Amino acid sequence: MTHDSTAVQLASSSSNATASGGGWWRDAVIYQVYVRSFADSDGDGIGDLRGVRSRLPHLARLGVDAVWLTPFYVSPQADGGYDVADYRAVDPIFGDLSDADELVRAAHALGLRVIVDVVPNHTSEQHPWFRAALAGEPGARERYHFRPGRGPDGAEPPNDWESIFGGPAWTRVPDGDWYLHLFAPQQPDLDWDHPEVAAEFASVLRFWLDLGIDGFRIDVAHGMVKAPGLPDIGRGAQATLIGTEPLPFFDQDGVHEIHRSWRRLLDSYGSGRIGVAEAWAPTSERLALYVRPDELHQAFNFRFLNCPWDPAAMRTVIDESLAATTAVGAPTTWVLSNHDVVRHVTRYGGGSRGLARARAAALLMLALPGSAYVYQGEELGLPEVADLPDRVRQDPAFRRGRRRMWDTDGPVEPAEPKDPVEPEGQDGLRDGCRVPLPWSGAEPPYGFGPTGSWLPQPAGWGGLSVAAQTGDPHSTLELYRAALELRRAMPGLGAPEAGTGSGAGAQPGAGPDGADGSDGSDGGPYPCGMRWQPAPEGVLLFTRPGFACTLNSRPDPVELPAPGRPVLSSAPVETDGRTVRLPPDSCTWWSW
């Protein structure tokens, strides 16, 4: 069978317990739109809000629940809009406030919720507050981290902290003081100990909630609070330490009170408004603190994104992630790519092998309990663009000389020596995953807009376009569409609680080894009804009520007893009803 075949009757698309209402986010599939690269409406080669609005039907047909928009605020664009000069206005290259309002209304009319980025760790150097600080306005510097330098004449930075983008995390101003910027010099860090900072961002959140948005993705949610005294770290290559050990500028306990205050604000608008943390922490248990009942609703699971193509590593990450979030009553999130990471087709080896693995990983991700994030273009199987000319590259990490220190929203974990998945080309920097999408046609700009695109699109992408893949039962786009339709229709999928308890679709005694899906791994039960089952080496097999998922990570086929009736597969499977021959680098969904 191939993925266009199903062996179950699809139920209503709202059959899962949390498909609507206040808990929608617990099993939502959220689609990330990198606005600059999604769709261009006015012919300047840059994607914009009107372009996004015109392509919302694609997202509705794909079957996602919400769209997350990267920053579209007024910005000098030193870091793709993550350097914000005005948090309450739309940058003219993206449109205006009326375009934002119309986009939200159009999305809601299609049943899509809208999440926007908020960037609270730093502002742009062009923000009025920072311009006032440089101009010497009394008290203005207290909103940021200005410090005198060390050494003779204060010529050395105040401490040894390094910028994520390379070089020191401090820049000196003409009067001799230094200011902190954990990212580019154009992105000065705010001091959240100053009461005006908290008050300003509460006002910003209310502004966008009043416009009708459904939530916020919080950029660098782990970074707003720094350790008292800004102590030295004592070692270099600090970007490689993020998410692996405590650091004085990330994951300080004080950030949690900020998120509690934001949760109270979100709740004041009624159920269904959410906060999503882009947070790095040294352990899954520390990450789970961001999603305690009185804090944020979700936190990105970057350990899953960084996991190599290795079943043992995958299972460990899945188990630890589920255990940590279950302990605080929160759903786990799963993500394979985003605007800061080499696309996973390329990370998994590139070419036909990389695409096969990427398709399999997508089905694995969408079968897991909780919420999933899809980055624009992954539903098309897009690879990384690894040969962009230096003259067109815009990533500040490239200009500051960072090399392979920031392949994702955090550090790169080493690939397994036996099966390397090192990114190819571009030194792992971020422009290659931001190339504008192909919508239709045989030549660039492939329907992206009336003229060209701000980053050049490769020749040969015509076959990967939305138009070319639509209706092709073997295409990656139709695989995603089928998976998302089944994910909504099958009671045992989706929400962390889906399929548990009487009347929720559980079938005691059904499935492999008579499993009823009531237990988790050897470490204990999962509320989601997920249970690992015995499987050959290189294969993952887990069940949820009425459902099974098999992942064959090996380069050769594997035979095993059929877990049920195949309903969806990333590659053709052979089964006689009793045994199944799983293709290499594939994932299959089963029902019984």
Secondary structure, DSSP 8 states (H G I E B T S, - for coil): --TT--SS----TT-STTSSSTTGGGS-EEEEE-GGGT--SSSSSS--HHHHHHTHHHHHHHT-SEEEE---EE---TTTT-S-SEEEEE-TTT--HHHHHHHHHHHHHTT-EEEEEE--SB--TTSHHHHHHHTT-TTGGGGB-EE--BSGGG-B-SS--B-TTSSBSEEE-TTS-EEE-SS-TTS-BB-TTSHHHHHHHHHHHHHHHHHT--EEEETTTT-S---TT------S-GGGGTTTS-BTTBS-TTHHHHHHHHHHHHHTT-TT-EEEE----SSHHHHHGGGSTTS-SEE--HHHHH--S-HHHHHHHHHHHHHHHHHTT---EEES--TTS--HHHHTTSHHHHHHHHHHHHHHHHHSSSEEEEETTGGGT--------GGG---HHHHTT--SS-SSSS------TTS-----SGGG-SGGG-S----SSSSTTTTSSSS--SS---TTGGGGSHHHHTT-TTSHHHHHHHHHHHHHH-TTSSSTTTT-STTTT--TT-SGGG--S---BTTB--TT--EE----TTEEEEEETTEEEEEE-SSS-EEEE--SEEEEESS--EE-SSEEEE-TTEEEEEE-
